[in-house]
Amino acid sequence: MPQTIALECYEKATGLEPHYSTAFYNIGVTFYNLGDQDKAIEYFKKAFETDPKYRSVYHYEILALMERDEHNKAPELLNNAHKRMR
């Protein structure tokens, strides 16, 4: 399965470079595409921690929240994103 190979590669990359926000983001996107929103959000949060201005992360985390019917959390996330982009 290609997603499994991708996850292994991204995990290896984060092991070598623990501040590699793009790898955390890509892991999140992969889990999002596999339908595992909980894991996706977990990795999007790790991407935030390593790079709070990584704009694409916010987009996918909002999509994952919507998939979990947690629409009420999106405005707070957008507000936090706006503050971090300053």
Backbone as JSON, one array per atom type, in Angstrom:
{
  "sequence": "MPQTIALECYEKATGLEPHYSTAFYNIGVTFYNLGDQDKAIEYFKKAFETDPKYRSVYHYEILALMERDEHNKAPELLNNAHKRMR",
  "N": [[0.85, -1.17, 0.0], [0.74, 2.14, -0.96], [0.37, 4.36, 0.78], [1.23, 3.43, 3.25], [3.95, 3.06, 2.86], [4.67, 5.71, 2.37], [4.04, 6.85, 4.87], [5.93, 5.52, 6.48], [8.32, 6.56, 5.42], [8.03, 9.33, 5.95], [7.87, 9.26, 8.74], [10.4, 8.31, 9.32], [11.88, 10.48, 8.4], [11.1, 12.46, 10.26], [12.24, 11.39, 12.48], [14.92, 11.73, 11.94], [15.07, 14.46, 11.63], [13.69, 16.27, 13.88], [12.26, 18.67, 13.78], [10.99, 18.95, 11.4], [8.62, 20.22, 9.85], [7.18, 19.92, 7.46], [7.2, 17.17, 7.0], [5.68, 16.24, 9.18], [3.27, 17.48, 8.53], [2.72, 16.18, 6.06], [2.38, 13.56, 6.96], [0.07, 13.94, 8.45], [-1.72, 14.68, 6.37], [-1.72, 12.31, 4.93], [-2.89, 10.51, 6.79], [-5.34, 11.82, 6.96], [-6.34, 11.41, 4.36], [-6.59, 8.68, 4.5], [-8.72, 8.49, 6.12], [-8.49, 8.65, 8.85], [-9.09, 10.78, 11.03], [-8.47, 11.53, 13.64], [-5.75, 10.8, 14.02], [-4.72, 12.33, 11.96], [-5.2, 14.98, 12.85], [-3.61, 14.93, 15.13], [-1.02, 14.87, 14.0], [-1.08, 17.21, 12.5], [-1.1, 19.04, 14.55], [1.48, 18.61, 15.55], [2.92, 19.58, 13.4], [2.19, 22.27, 13.58], [3.45, 22.91, 15.99], [6.14, 22.83, 15.29], [6.28, 24.66, 13.23], [4.56, 27.36, 13.42], [3.51, 29.04, 11.47], [2.83, 27.67, 9.24], [0.79, 27.59, 6.79], [-0.86, 25.79, 5.26], [-1.42, 23.71, 6.97], [-3.42, 24.57, 8.68], [-5.64, 24.64, 7.01], [-6.08, 21.89, 6.4], [-6.45, 20.87, 8.98], [-8.83, 22.06, 9.72], [-10.54, 20.89, 7.83], [-10.38, 18.23, 8.73], [-11.52, 18.5, 11.27], [-14.1, 19.16, 10.51], [-14.86, 16.79, 9.27], [-15.1, 15.23, 11.51], [-17.36, 16.25, 12.55], [-17.03, 18.52, 14.13], [-17.51, 21.26, 13.84], [-17.74, 23.56, 15.35], [-15.24, 24.1, 16.42], [-13.7, 25.2, 14.46], [-13.81, 28.11, 14.07], [-12.26, 29.05, 16.28], [-9.79, 27.88, 15.74], [-9.18, 29.18, 13.33], [-8.99, 31.8, 14.26], [-6.77, 31.58, 15.99], [-4.87, 30.91, 14.07], [-4.79, 33.25, 12.58], [-3.69, 35.02, 14.47], [-1.17, 33.89, 14.77], [-0.03, 34.33, 12.31], [0.76, 36.91, 12.21]],
  "CA": [[0.0, 0.0, 0.0], [1.6, 3.32, -1.07], [0.27, 5.24, 1.95], [2.04, 2.85, 4.31], [5.33, 3.38, 2.53], [4.82, 7.15, 2.58], [4.08, 7.08, 6.32], [7.23, 5.05, 6.98], [9.35, 7.52, 4.99], [7.85, 10.58, 6.7], [8.24, 8.98, 10.14], [11.86, 8.24, 9.35], [12.35, 11.86, 8.24], [10.92, 13.19, 11.52], [13.23, 10.85, 13.42], [16.21, 12.34, 11.61], [14.93, 15.91, 11.8], [12.46, 16.41, 14.68], [11.58, 19.94, 13.53], [10.65, 18.92, 9.97], [7.18, 20.44, 9.85], [6.57, 19.4, 6.23], [6.98, 15.73, 7.17], [4.51, 16.09, 10.06], [2.11, 17.87, 7.71], [2.45, 15.11, 5.09], [1.82, 12.43, 7.71], [-1.32, 14.32, 8.73], [-2.5, 14.59, 5.12], [-1.87, 10.88, 4.61], [-3.92, 9.97, 7.68], [-6.61, 12.43, 6.55], [-6.78, 10.7, 3.16], [-6.96, 7.32, 4.91], [-9.95, 8.57, 6.9], [-8.2, 8.65, 10.29], [-9.05, 12.19, 11.37], [-7.8, 11.71, 14.94], [-4.31, 10.76, 13.76], [-4.4, 13.48, 11.12], [-5.14, 16.16, 13.71], [-2.43, 14.77, 15.98], [0.17, 15.26, 13.25], [-1.19, 18.62, 12.16], [-0.67, 19.77, 15.76], [2.94, 18.54, 15.59], [3.41, 20.52, 12.38], [2.02, 23.6, 14.19], [4.48, 23.11, 17.03], [7.44, 23.06, 14.66], [6.19, 25.86, 12.39], [3.22, 27.93, 13.63], [3.05, 29.82, 10.32], [2.64, 26.75, 8.1], [-0.61, 27.88, 6.47], [-1.63, 24.63, 4.75], [-1.81, 22.87, 8.1], [-4.7, 25.06, 9.19], [-6.67, 24.2, 6.07], [-6.38, 20.46, 6.58], [-7.0, 20.59, 10.31], [-10.24, 22.45, 9.67], [-11.25, 19.83, 7.11], [-10.46, 17.06, 9.61], [-12.52, 18.81, 12.3], [-15.43, 19.07, 9.88], [-15.14, 15.36, 9.07], [-15.48, 14.71, 12.82], [-18.52, 17.04, 12.96], [-16.62, 19.46, 15.17], [-17.5, 22.56, 13.16], [-17.64, 24.63, 16.34], [-13.84, 24.36, 16.74], [-13.05, 25.86, 13.33], [-13.55, 29.55, 14.27], [-11.15, 29.24, 17.22], [-8.57, 27.54, 15.02], [-8.91, 30.27, 12.39], [-8.56, 32.94, 15.05], [-5.4, 31.3, 16.4], [-4.03, 31.0, 12.87], [-4.63, 34.67, 12.25], [-2.77, 35.59, 15.44], [0.18, 33.37, 14.54], [0.49, 34.83, 11.03], [1.21, 38.31, 12.37]],
  "C": [[0.9, 1.24, 0.0], [1.55, 4.24, 0.15], [1.15, 4.73, 3.1], [3.51, 3.16, 4.09], [5.6, 4.86, 2.77], [4.91, 7.45, 4.08], [5.41, 6.66, 6.91], [8.34, 6.05, 6.64], [9.24, 8.83, 5.78], [8.23, 10.4, 8.17], [9.76, 8.93, 10.28], [12.45, 9.65, 9.26], [12.21, 12.64, 9.54], [11.86, 12.66, 12.6], [14.6, 11.46, 13.2], [16.21, 13.84, 11.87], [13.63, 16.19, 12.55], [11.69, 17.71, 14.48], [11.15, 20.06, 12.07], [9.13, 19.0, 9.83], [6.5, 19.88, 8.6], [6.31, 17.9, 6.34], [5.78, 15.48, 8.08], [3.22, 16.42, 9.31], [1.74, 16.74, 6.75], [1.91, 13.85, 5.77], [0.35, 12.72, 8.01], [-2.21, 14.2, 7.5], [-2.73, 13.13, 4.75], [-2.94, 10.24, 5.49], [-5.29, 10.55, 7.33], [-7.18, 11.67, 5.35], [-7.17, 9.25, 3.44], [-8.23, 7.31, 5.76], [-9.74, 8.56, 8.41], [-7.99, 10.09, 10.75], [-8.34, 12.45, 12.7], [-6.29, 11.75, 14.77], [-3.89, 11.96, 12.92], [-4.24, 14.73, 11.97], [-3.93, 16.11, 14.63], [-1.17, 15.25, 15.25], [0.11, 16.7, 12.76], [-0.75, 19.47, 13.36], [0.86, 19.74, 15.9], [3.55, 19.49, 14.56], [3.3, 21.95, 12.89], [3.14, 23.9, 15.17], [5.83, 23.43, 16.41], [7.44, 24.29, 13.76], [4.78, 26.45, 12.48], [2.67, 28.72, 12.44], [2.85, 28.96, 9.06], [1.15, 26.76, 7.73], [-1.43, 26.66, 6.03], [-2.13, 23.73, 5.86], [-3.18, 23.28, 8.61], [-5.86, 24.58, 8.3], [-7.06, 22.75, 6.32], [-6.92, 20.15, 7.97], [-8.47, 20.97, 10.36], [-11.06, 21.39, 8.94], [-11.43, 18.59, 7.99], [-11.48, 17.29, 10.72], [-13.93, 18.7, 11.73], [-15.83, 17.62, 9.64], [-15.6, 14.72, 10.38], [-16.71, 15.44, 13.38], [-18.21, 17.95, 14.15], [-16.47, 20.86, 14.56], [-17.28, 23.72, 14.13], [-16.2, 24.98, 16.7], [-13.12, 25.14, 15.65], [-12.82, 27.35, 13.56], [-12.37, 29.83, 15.22], [-9.82, 28.95, 16.53], [-8.2, 28.64, 14.04], [-8.41, 31.51, 13.12], [-7.11, 32.77, 15.51], [-4.44, 31.39, 15.23], [-3.77, 32.44, 12.52], [-3.63, 35.33, 13.19], [-1.34, 35.15, 15.16], [0.81, 33.93, 13.25], [1.01, 36.26, 11.13], [2.68, 38.41, 12.58]]
}
